[in-house]
Amino acid sequence: MKRITIILIAIISIVSIDANAQKSFEKGTNLLNAGFGFGYYGYGFGVGTRSFSVPAITANYEVGVGDFIGVGPYVGFASWNYRSAGFEGGYSIFAFGGRASFHLTDVLLNDALDLGVDPNLDFYGSIIFGFNVDGYTGDFTNNYNNGLSVSFGPILGFRYYFNDSFGAYIEGGRGTFSYGTIGITVKM
């Protein structure tokens, strides 16, 4: 009888915890993300050696406008120089724009597929649309334009919350400047 009572208390406790479980993302959630990019694309691959570099630094703010949809602005900066036999050049890019994210842990993985994924894990897909202010200095100024260019692309990411207000994330895809970004998240 004692075993049955303990088992019943354990089951009730688990059901109670599950009923009150937090969601990984919901309407009204506010996130501030800051990170560093890795795996640069374009901008001089295969030309000489990179002699100086400021890694891609990005930040975005996201507001939950639905139970699994967040939107907000992003900004970023990156700069690097190249040297090769008879060639020197440098690039700098300042990026800004908007971002829409679709947080799939609750709506897809837990509700639709009933996988029971930990709500501290936030799996999401994002779309960015914005502009890059491109700057080039170097020997081939006729071949490279300074000015404004459009930036658009998809992102897949995972975020893990260590507590109610702090987490870390990793993203892959066509981010602000790189194929991948790793950083921190502050939930406000």
C-alpha positions as CSV (number, residue, x, y, z in Angstrom):
1,M,0.0,0.0,0.0
2,K,2.9,2.3,0.8
3,R,4.4,1.7,-2.6
4,I,1.1,2.5,-4.4
5,T,0.8,5.8,-2.4
6,I,4.3,6.8,-3.3
7,I,3.7,5.9,-7.0
8,L,0.5,7.9,-7.0
9,I,2.2,10.9,-5.4
10,A,5.0,10.7,-8.0
11,I,2.5,10.5,-10.9
12,I,0.4,13.5,-9.5
13,S,3.6,15.5,-9.1
14,I,4.8,14.8,-12.6
15,V,1.3,15.7,-14.1
16,S,1.2,18.9,-12.0
17,I,4.7,19.9,-13.2
18,D,3.7,19.2,-16.8
19,A,0.5,21.1,-16.5
20,N,2.4,24.2,-15.2
21,A,5.4,23.7,-17.5
22,Q,6.7,26.9,-19.0
23,K,6.7,27.4,-22.8
24,S,10.0,28.0,-24.6
25,F,8.4,31.0,-26.3
26,E,5.0,32.8,-26.1
27,K,3.3,36.1,-26.9
28,G,4.9,38.9,-24.9
29,T,8.3,37.3,-24.7
30,N,11.2,39.8,-25.1
31,L,14.6,38.6,-26.1
32,L,17.9,40.4,-26.5
33,N,20.5,38.4,-28.4
34,A,24.2,39.2,-29.0
35,G,26.6,37.0,-30.8
36,F,29.7,36.4,-33.0
37,G,29.6,35.0,-36.5
38,F,31.9,32.3,-37.9
39,G,32.3,31.0,-41.4
40,Y,32.3,34.2,-43.5
41,Y,30.8,33.9,-47.0
42,G,31.9,35.8,-50.0
43,Y,34.1,38.9,-49.7
44,G,37.4,37.7,-51.0
45,F,37.6,33.9,-50.4
46,G,40.8,32.6,-52.0
47,V,42.4,36.0,-52.3
48,G,45.7,36.3,-50.4
49,T,45.6,36.2,-46.6
50,R,43.5,37.9,-44.1
51,S,45.8,40.3,-42.3
52,F,43.3,41.8,-39.9
53,S,39.7,41.0,-39.0
54,V,36.9,42.1,-36.8
55,P,34.6,39.1,-36.5
56,A,31.0,39.5,-37.4
57,I,29.3,41.0,-34.3
58,T,25.5,40.9,-34.4
59,A,22.6,41.8,-32.1
60,N,18.9,41.5,-32.3
61,Y,15.8,42.2,-30.2
62,E,12.8,40.0,-30.5
63,V,9.2,40.6,-29.3
64,G,6.7,37.7,-29.1
65,V,3.7,38.8,-31.2
66,G,2.1,35.4,-31.1
67,D,2.4,32.1,-29.2
68,F,5.3,31.1,-31.5
69,I,6.1,34.1,-33.6
70,G,8.6,36.8,-32.8
71,V,9.7,39.9,-34.7
72,G,12.2,42.6,-34.3
73,P,15.3,44.5,-35.6
74,Y,18.8,43.3,-36.0
75,V,22.2,45.1,-36.5
76,G,25.7,43.9,-37.2
77,F,29.2,44.8,-38.1
78,A,32.2,43.1,-39.7
79,S,35.5,44.2,-41.2
80,W,38.6,42.6,-42.6
81,N,41.7,43.3,-44.7
82,Y,43.5,41.2,-47.3
83,R,47.0,41.2,-48.6
84,S,48.4,39.3,-51.6
85,A,51.2,39.8,-54.1
86,G,50.6,43.4,-55.3
87,F,47.1,43.6,-53.9
88,E,45.7,45.1,-50.7
89,G,42.1,45.6,-49.9
90,G,39.7,45.9,-47.1
91,Y,36.0,45.4,-46.5
92,S,33.6,46.7,-43.9
93,I,29.9,46.0,-43.6
94,F,27.3,47.5,-41.3
95,A,24.0,45.6,-41.5
96,F,20.5,46.5,-40.3
97,G,17.0,45.2,-40.9
98,G,14.2,43.1,-39.6
99,R,13.8,39.5,-38.5
100,A,10.8,37.2,-38.1
101,S,11.2,34.0,-36.1
102,F,9.0,31.0,-35.8
103,H,9.6,29.1,-32.5
104,L,8.8,25.5,-33.1
105,T,9.5,23.7,-29.8
106,D,6.0,24.0,-28.4
107,V,3.8,24.2,-31.5
108,L,5.5,21.5,-33.6
109,L,7.7,19.3,-31.4
110,N,5.6,19.2,-28.2
111,D,2.0,19.9,-29.3
112,A,1.8,18.4,-32.8
113,L,4.4,15.6,-32.5
114,D,4.1,15.1,-28.7
115,L,7.9,14.6,-28.3
116,G,8.1,16.1,-24.8
117,V,11.1,18.3,-25.6
118,D,12.4,20.3,-22.6
119,P,10.9,23.8,-22.7
120,N,14.4,25.2,-21.9
121,L,15.3,24.2,-25.5
122,D,14.0,26.6,-28.1
123,F,14.2,25.4,-31.7
124,Y,13.4,28.1,-34.2
125,G,13.6,29.2,-37.8
126,S,14.0,32.8,-38.8
127,I,13.9,35.0,-41.9
128,I,15.9,38.2,-42.2
129,F,15.4,41.1,-44.5
130,G,17.6,44.1,-44.4
131,F,20.4,46.2,-45.9
132,N,24.2,46.1,-45.8
133,V,26.2,49.3,-46.0
134,D,29.2,48.0,-47.9
135,G,32.6,49.7,-47.8
136,Y,35.7,48.8,-49.8
137,T,39.1,50.3,-49.9
138,G,41.9,48.9,-51.9
139,D,43.6,48.5,-55.3
140,F,40.6,47.4,-57.3
141,T,38.0,50.1,-56.4
142,N,36.5,49.9,-59.9
143,N,35.6,46.2,-59.3
144,Y,34.0,46.6,-55.9
145,N,31.2,49.0,-55.0
146,N,30.7,51.0,-51.9
147,G,27.0,51.4,-51.1
148,L,23.9,49.8,-50.1
149,S,22.9,46.2,-50.8
150,V,19.9,44.0,-49.8
151,S,20.3,41.1,-47.4
152,F,17.7,38.3,-47.2
153,G,17.9,34.8,-46.0
154,P,16.8,31.9,-43.7
155,I,18.2,30.9,-40.4
156,L,17.8,27.7,-38.2
157,G,18.7,28.0,-34.6
158,F,18.7,26.3,-31.2
159,R,18.6,28.2,-27.9
160,Y,19.0,26.7,-24.4
161,Y,17.9,28.6,-21.3
162,F,20.0,28.0,-18.3
163,N,17.4,29.8,-16.1
164,D,14.3,32.0,-16.6
165,S,16.3,35.0,-18.0
166,F,19.6,33.8,-19.5
167,G,20.5,31.4,-22.3
168,A,22.9,30.6,-25.2
169,Y,22.2,30.1,-28.9
170,I,23.7,28.8,-32.1
171,E,22.3,29.6,-35.5
172,G,23.1,28.4,-39.0
173,G,22.1,29.7,-42.4
174,R,22.2,33.0,-44.2
175,G,22.7,35.1,-41.1
176,T,23.8,38.7,-41.0
177,F,27.4,38.0,-42.2
178,S,28.3,34.4,-41.7
179,Y,27.1,30.8,-42.0
180,G,26.9,30.5,-38.3
181,T,26.5,32.6,-35.2
182,I,27.0,31.7,-31.5
183,G,25.9,34.0,-28.7
184,I,23.9,34.7,-25.6
185,T,20.3,35.6,-24.9
186,V,18.7,37.7,-22.2
187,K,15.0,37.1,-21.7
188,M,13.4,40.3,-20.4
